[in-house]
Amino acid sequence: KTIATHPIATANLRILPPMPVTTDMRNLEKPTRLTAAWSNPSEMTVRIFNQSAKPIRGMLKLQVPPTWLPDSWQVLTAEEQVTLPAHGSLTRVLGFKPPASNPAGITQFLLTATLTLDSGEVFADHAILNMAKDQPYRQWRLPKGKQAQGITFENKLEKGSADARLSWDDTRGSWTEIYVYPSPKLAEHSLEQLAPYTFKVRTQQPEQVRCINLRVRDSSGEVFQYRFEPKFENADWLTVRYDIANDKPQSTWGGNKDGKLDLPLMLQGLSFDFTKGEAKMGSLDLLAN
């Protein structure tokens, strides 16, 4: 069997030094890219990406080698038959039973993914995942109330290349928002450490999306809203960019109301303004950079 590795690990992963020795490196453009992040303290979400132009079918095994964790820690995995769509991805949620105590002070472990194709070829990827305490539960959510009327938000997509999707029907209002909890820090000690905040969007209904706004909260509780007016030229991905340290916010409210970014800064969420006129069904895909 041919073993090919694709040494790319993103999100909350760090790349492990070579393991094992590869016998053939000719198919690096094929699957896979392995990513993982904590959904909550007892679950991790794992995504396998197929970067080829054809669907791929095979047996997937996600594994934590026993030399990395004691048996009592129970990372729950099972081998299964899967199909990865062309230029798409597959998502799996793995259960993790945290130990009652951690006398050895273990802070990270190895996660491996092995995909055995029907043809007999084997592809593998691997990375080191930090413990749950270092990856706190974060969830993007819709608010309750009229801002969520006619709106749905999917945060863990199994098909396609998008990470999330905001959808609406003809009962939606003029705007909506999504927020993240708990709020991740953007800058703690200096605005110089604050890189532009970017992600990508695409839509088949560009005429309905007027603005995409980033909301940042400072230490006093004051919220700064930065506006981005997308100019969709086609159905491809468009990069949304906010230079928080240098751009002037479109509006501010709450907190000490001094209009100054008091450190530390936290990400509060995003809001979306729709164009005026007749509301029609539509959706907006989001992809993290």
C-alpha positions in Angstrom: 0.0 0.0 0.0 1.1 3.5 -0.6 1.2 5.9 2.3 1.2 9.6 1.6 1.1 12.3 4.2 -0.2 15.8 3.9 1.6 17.8 6.7 -1.0 20.6 7.0 -2.7 21.1 10.3 -4.7 24.3 11.1 -7.0 25.8 13.7 -5.9 24.6 17.1 -3.3 22.1 15.8 0.4 22.0 15.7 2.3 19.9 13.2 4.1 16.8 14.7 7.6 16.0 13.4 7.7 13.3 10.8 5.7 10.2 11.7 5.9 7.5 10.3 8.5 7.4 7.5 6.6 7.9 4.2 7.2 5.5 1.3 5.7 7.7 -1.4 5.0 11.4 -1.6 3.4 11.6 -5.1 -0.1 12.3 -4.2 0.1 15.3 -1.9 -2.7 17.1 -3.9 -5.1 14.4 -2.9 -6.7 14.1 0.5 -6.4 15.3 3.1 -6.2 18.3 5.3 -7.1 17.4 8.9 -8.4 20.1 11.2 -9.7 19.8 14.8 -11.1 22.2 17.4 -13.0 21.8 20.7 -16.8 22.0 20.4 -17.1 21.8 24.2 -14.9 20.4 27.0 -15.9 16.8 26.2 -16.1 16.9 22.4 -13.8 17.8 19.5 -14.9 18.6 16.0 -12.7 17.0 13.3 -12.9 17.9 9.6 -11.2 16.0 6.7 -10.9 18.0 3.5 -10.8 16.5 0.0 -8.9 18.9 -2.2 -9.2 16.9 -5.4 -11.8 17.3 -8.2 -13.3 13.9 -7.6 -15.3 12.3 -4.7 -13.2 10.0 -2.6 -14.6 6.9 -0.8 -12.9 4.8 1.8 -12.6 3.6 5.4 -11.8 6.4 7.8 -10.2 5.8 11.2 -9.5 8.5 13.7 -7.2 7.4 16.4 -5.2 8.5 19.5 -2.3 6.2 19.9 -2.4 4.6 23.4 1.2 5.7 24.1 -0.1 9.2 24.2 -3.0 8.9 26.6 -3.9 6.5 29.4 -6.8 4.2 28.5 -9.0 5.8 31.2 -9.1 9.0 29.2 -11.3 7.4 26.6 -11.1 9.3 23.3 -14.0 7.6 21.5 -13.4 6.7 17.9 -14.8 4.2 15.4 -13.7 3.1 11.9 -16.4 3.9 9.3 -17.1 4.0 5.6 -17.1 7.6 4.3 -17.4 9.6 1.1 -15.7 12.9 0.8 -17.3 15.1 -1.9 -15.1 16.8 -4.5 -13.5 19.9 -3.1 -15.6 19.3 0.0 -15.2 18.1 3.5 -16.5 15.6 6.1 -17.1 16.5 9.8 -17.0 14.2 12.7 -17.5 14.9 16.4 -15.4 12.8 18.8 -16.3 12.2 22.4 -13.7 12.8 25.0 -14.0 11.8 28.6 -11.8 14.1 30.7 -9.9 12.5 33.5 -10.9 13.1 37.1 -7.2 14.0 37.8 -4.1 14.6 35.7 -1.1 13.8 37.9 1.2 13.5 34.9 0.3 17.0 33.8 -0.6 15.9 30.2 -1.4 19.0 28.2 -1.7 17.7 24.6 -2.1 14.5 22.6 -1.7 13.1 19.1 -4.6 12.7 16.8 -4.2 10.7 13.6 -6.5 10.2 10.6 -6.1 7.3 8.3 -8.2 7.0 5.1 -8.0 3.7 3.3 -9.4 4.1 -0.2 -11.3 1.3 -2.0 -8.3 1.1 -4.4 -6.1 0.1 -1.4 -4.2 3.4 -1.2 -3.8 4.8 2.3 -3.6 8.5 3.2 -2.7 9.7 6.7 -2.5 13.0 8.5 -1.6 13.8 12.1 -1.3 16.7 14.5 -1.0 17.5 18.2 -4.1 18.8 19.9 -4.0 20.8 23.1 -6.2 19.8 26.0 -9.7 21.2 26.3 -8.8 23.7 29.0 -6.7 25.5 26.4 -9.5 25.4 23.8 -12.5 26.8 25.7 -16.0 26.3 24.3 -16.9 28.8 21.7 -20.1 28.8 19.8 -21.5 31.3 17.3 -25.2 31.9 18.0 -28.2 33.8 16.7 -29.8 36.1 19.2 -33.3 35.5 20.5 -36.0 37.9 19.4 -37.1 39.6 16.2 -33.5 39.8 14.8 -33.6 36.0 14.4 -37.0 35.9 12.7 -36.7 34.1 9.4 -33.0 33.4 10.0 -31.1 30.2 10.4 -27.4 29.8 11.1 -25.4 26.5 10.5 -22.1 26.4 12.3 -20.7 22.9 11.3 -21.2 22.1 7.7 -20.4 18.6 6.5 -20.6 19.3 2.7 -18.8 21.9 0.6 -16.0 24.2 1.4 -17.8 26.7 3.7 -17.4 26.7 7.5 -20.8 28.2 8.3 -23.9 29.5 6.5 -26.4 32.2 7.3 -29.7 31.7 5.6 -32.9 33.7 5.5 -36.4 33.6 4.1 -38.9 36.3 3.1 -39.9 36.9 6.7 -36.5 38.3 7.7 -36.1 41.8 9.0 -33.7 44.5 7.8 -30.7 43.1 9.8 -29.6 40.3 11.9 -26.5 39.4 14.0 -24.5 36.4 15.3 -22.4 36.5 18.4 -19.7 34.3 19.9 -19.5 33.0 23.5 -17.2 33.1 25.3 -15.7 36.0 23.5 -12.1 35.4 22.3 -9.5 38.1 22.9 -8.3 40.1 19.9 -5.6 42.2 21.7 -4.5 42.3 25.3 -1.5 44.6 25.9 -1.1 46.6 22.7 -2.9 47.6 19.5 0.3 46.8 17.7 -0.4 43.1 18.2 -3.8 43.5 16.5 -3.7 42.2 13.0 -6.5 42.9 10.5 -9.5 40.6 11.1 -10.4 38.7 7.9 -12.6 36.0 6.7 -14.3 35.1 3.4 -18.0 35.2 2.2 -19.9 34.2 -0.9 -23.6 34.3 -1.9 -25.9 33.6 -4.8 -28.0 36.7 -3.8 -25.5 39.6 -3.7 -28.2 42.1 -4.2 -29.7 41.3 -0.7 -26.5 41.9 1.4 -25.8 45.5 2.0 -23.2 45.5 4.9 -21.3 43.0 7.0 -20.3 44.5 10.4 -17.7 43.4 12.9 -18.4 44.1 16.6 -15.6 44.5 19.0 -16.0 45.1 22.8 -13.4 46.8 24.9 -12.6 46.4 28.6 -15.2 49.0 29.6 -18.0 47.2 27.7 -18.1 49.8 24.9 -18.9 48.2 21.6 -17.2 49.3 18.3 -18.9 48.4 15.0 -16.8 48.3 11.9 -18.6 48.3 8.5 -17.7 46.4 5.4 -19.7 46.9 2.2 -19.2 43.8 0.0 -18.9 44.2 -3.8 -19.7 40.7 -5.1 -18.6 40.5 -8.7 -19.4 36.7 -9.1 -20.2 33.7 -7.0 -16.6 33.3 -5.8 -15.3 33.9 -2.4 -14.8 37.6 -1.3 -12.4 38.5 1.4 -13.9 40.6 4.2 -11.3 42.7 6.0 -11.4 45.0 9.1 -8.3 47.0 10.3 -9.5 47.6 13.8 -6.4 49.5 15.0 -6.6 52.0 12.1 -10.1 52.1 10.7 -12.8 54.4 12.2 -15.7 52.5 13.6 -19.1 53.2 11.9 -20.7 53.4 15.4 -20.1 52.9 19.1 -22.3 52.3 22.1 -22.3 51.2 25.7 -19.4 51.1 28.2 -17.7 54.3 29.2 -18.7 55.9 25.8 -15.3 57.6 25.3 -14.8 56.2 21.8 -11.4 54.9 22.7 -10.3 51.2 22.4 -9.6 50.3 26.0 -7.5 47.1 26.2 -8.1 44.2 26.3 -10.3 43.9 23.2 -12.8 41.0 22.7 -14.6 39.8 19.6 -18.4 40.2 20.2 -19.8 39.1 16.9 -21.0 40.0 13.4 -24.1 41.8 12.2 -25.6 41.8 8.7 -27.6 44.6 7.1 -29.9 43.6 4.2 -30.8 45.9 1.4 -34.1 47.7 1.5 -37.1 46.5 -0.5 -38.7 43.1 -1.0 -37.2 40.3 1.1 -36.4 37.1 -0.7 -34.9 33.8 0.3 -31.1 33.7 0.3 -28.0 32.6 2.1 -24.4 33.7 2.8 -21.5 31.3 3.2 -18.6 32.1 5.6 -15.1 30.7 5.6 -12.4 31.4 8.1 -9.0 32.4 6.7 
